[in-house]
Amino acid sequence: MTTTIIGVSLENRIECSVEFQKIITEFGCEISTRIGLHPSHGGMCLNRGIVLLEVNGEAELLKAELSKKWNIQTMVFE
């Protein structure tokens, strides 16, 4: 089975969270792990972050959807 790690850079984390969540919910069965990382400074969360998705199986459709709106990076493990 192929595993793909997709890193998504979110520059406007708060504004795009609903749209991002809607897309990854559509692919919920393929996504086995989701990790959200966002920096904080002085006790305040900044409005940018990175989401890492572990996708088992075919990830091309999810990558295509995410790359329409956000910068993504991928790694594939076979």
Secondary structure, 3 states (H helix, E strand, C coil): CCEEEEEEEECCHHHHHHHHHHHHHHCCCCEEEEEEECCEECCEECCCEEEEEEEECCCHHHHHHHHCCCEEEEEEEC
